[in-house]
Amino acid sequence: MTTFAEPKITPSKPTHSSPAPAAITPELLASFRRDFQSKSGYALAQNAVTQVMVDDVALNRSVITNTDHTFSHLLDDWACTNQKKSGRCWCFAGLNLFRAGALKKMNLKEFEFSQNYTLFWDKFERANYFLEAIIETADRPVDDRTVAFLLDKPLEDGGQWNMFVNIVKKHGLAPKSAMPESQSSSDTQRMNSILLHKLRDGAKTLRDLRGHSAPMEALRAAKLDILKVIHRILCIHLGTPPAKFDWQWNDKDKAFHRDGEMTPQEFANKYVELKLDEYVCLVNDPRKSSPVNRTFTVDYLGNVVGGDRVIYLNVEIGLMKEIAKRTIMEGEPVWFGCDVGKMMRRDLGVWDKKLFDFDTLYDTEFNLTKADRLVYHQTLMTHAMVFTGVDVVSDPTERARRWRVENSWGEENSGRKGFYVMNDSWFDEYMFEIAAKKAHLPPELLTALDQEPIVLPAWDPMGALAV
């Protein structure tokens, strides 16, 4: 019988020395407790916040009583849409931008483009974009920061303006009746988890082939096999996108119209009034490392191989406001991206820089500037919506003091039936980008568009996706 020696265990030595300078000591904790007990206001705050949500305690009532839902220039007379449990806001915002012209052209009171259709093609195109990026970086170690970033986020719901344009240009659009919502389009989490698993499986296959010196033809053939499965999964979850559909409708005066059989490209060409090539994405990035009046792109930010690159033109916030205001006053909504959750009250539908007085509640100051918040990971663009109104006052200039926002969170417990008010102070701090007509840019910025963009790393906060 084989015997094994007992493992030798060396007991740890008791430590009686003083704690390290960085350690939290009982004396330090006692001093913090005395500090908390020294002011009655802290106990009052504790009593309130342990019973109700902190936002209810810190809500600045003067902001609410001085904010109403009236505007000198108002475009919308339609109902809001609902992205439900998905991160498709950027597509919803883009389709809502197009919807205004389509409603007018077809003389309809209600109409929606198919958000499921754009979701399908974005997922499929982005799978191909990811697999191509994996092939391109296959010679790098798997823990290379760019490779790790790609593997961490192969296929998100969110997106950017140029990515939306790429889908419309290549695949066109469909009315919602031609490809209605499915369970997975309205709640993408489970479908996404399956797609992510398959794409990471595919990434390993492609990297293994490359590691065994397989020719590029073999990698591309393997990629097509993966894409065939991705297409199959998407069809099962979302339905098969129509190659053609029959389009006819009764307008709001009950008149009948028939276009007959149309392709999605024909439908988009007929009912999208805006010329997409005339638009540029303006951003406000106030970091010292980001020159104003220069173009930027972000490495591996995109969705369509061979499509337009995601390119930003960095401008001062005042110019962004002026162009947004002018566009609305000319009768056109504005697509925009922002950090939606900051200083926002969803049930009241209000954003304001000072909506919550956390400084007084916690007896401290929150001092990070917009640039600091970008650098220290406290802010980034998280959501896309549409401006459909602006309140302009003359004191003495034509100043925009608040903005009307069409959201895509439905009507229930979401502003005024899905529409929100953004006070101008919030615009300065938490707005990041708008889609703007090039014709609204001053000449020097038109020249800047011709420059080769600065390339930011894939993990830069300006590469954040709106969800």
C-alpha positions, 0 to 999 in steps of 0.5 A: 500500500502506498503511503503519502506524507502529510503536507507540511503546513507552516502557520502564519505568524501573528502580526503585532506591528502597526497597520500600514499607512493605507489601511483603514483603522478603528480610529479612522472609522470612529472619526468618520462616525463622529463627523457624521453625527456632528451635523443634524442635516446628515441624519435628516438626509439619512432618514429621508433617503432610507425611506424613498429614492434619493432622486425624490429627496434631491429633486430641485423643485424650482427647476420643475416649476420653471420648466413647461412643455411649450415651444415657440417652434414645434414640429411633431403631431404624431405618437412616440415609438417604443424600442422596448427591451432593446438597444435600438434607439439609434435606429429608432431615432433615425427612422423617426427622423425619416418618419416626419417626411414619410407621414407628409408624403403619404398624408398619414396620421400614423406610420412607422418604418420597420425597426425589426428590418434595420435590426436584422441587417445591422446584426448580420452586417456587424457579424461580418464586420466583426469576423473581418476584424478578427481575420485582420488581427489574427496575427496578434496575441489573444490578450492584445488590447484591441483583440480583447476589445473586439472579443468583449463586444462583438455584436452590441445593439447600439450604434451611431449615425453613420452606421444607421446610414450604412444600413439604409443605403445598402438594404433600404427600408420597409414599412412596419407591416412588411416586417413587424416586431418579434419577441426577440426584436423587442427583447434582444438579450437572449438572441444576443447571447446566442449570437455572441456565443457563435461569433466567439466560437467563429473567432476561435475557428478563424484564429486557429486557422491563421495560427496553422498558416491556413491561406486567406481563402480558407479563412474567408470560406470558414467565415462564410460558413459562420455567416450562414449560421448567423443568418439562420439564427437571425431568421429564426429570431426576427423573421426573414427580411422581405426582398419585396413587399406589396405596399398600399394604404388609406391616407388620413382623408380615407383616400386609397393609394397603391404602389404595388410591389416594391423592394426595400431600396425602392421604398427608401428612395421614394419615401426618405426625403432627406439626402443622406450624403448631405449629412455629417455627424457633429460632436462636442468633445472638449478634451484637450487631446481633441482639437476643435474643427477636426475630424475623428474616427474610432478604430474598428467602429462600424457595421458594414464592410465597405460602407462609410466610415464613422467620422465625426467633426468636432465643434464647439457646443455653441455651433452645435446648438445653433445648427440644431436650432436653425434646422428645427426652425426650418421644419426638420427634426434633428437626430442627436446622441447624449448621455441620457441618464444624467440629471434626468427625471423620466416620469416628468420628462425633464433634463436640467443641469441642476435637476438634482441638488446632490451637492447640498444633500451629500454636503460635497461638490461634484467638480468634474467638467465635461472633459474630465468626465470623458477622461475619467469614465464618468460620461459618454454618449449612451442614447440617441433621440430626435429633437422635434421642437425648440423654444427660442427667446429674444434676450437680446439674441435668438437664444434657445432656452429649451428643446423638445425631444421625441424619445423611443421609450413608449408613452407609459411613465415616460415624459409627456406621452414619450416626449421630453423637455431638455433645458439648455443648461443640460445641452451644454453638459451632456449633449455629444452629437447631432446629424447636421446638413453640411449646408449649415456648416461655415466654410472653414468646417467644410474644408475640415471635412476633407482632411484625413480624420484622426484615428482614436483607439477602439476603446475611446469613449467617443466610440460609445454606442447609443442604446 
